[in-house]
Amino acid sequence: MFARRALTAVPRRIVQVRSYSEGATGSTRSDGSSDSFTKREKAQEDFYIKKHQAEQIAALKEQLAKQKEQLENLEKNLNK
């Protein structure tokens, strides 16, 4: 009986739910505009993607140059 009272005597926690209204940082707005945080984040992501693609292209060009060199060497060996 004592345990039952102890359980019912514990106050219930009130759960607070935080809702963000229009204009909160990073949220989309109903008029379609965005805040400076969202614009800056998108610009940084675009910069990273372009940099990564440039690195990939450079690596592919290097591989292509090596393949051309090997092909030239093979053609020289065939002509001998």
Secondary structure, DSSP 8 states (H G I E B T S, - for coil): -HHHHHHHHS-----------TT-TT---TTS---HHHHHHHHHHHHHHHHHHHHHHHHHHHHHHHHHHHHHHHHHHHH-
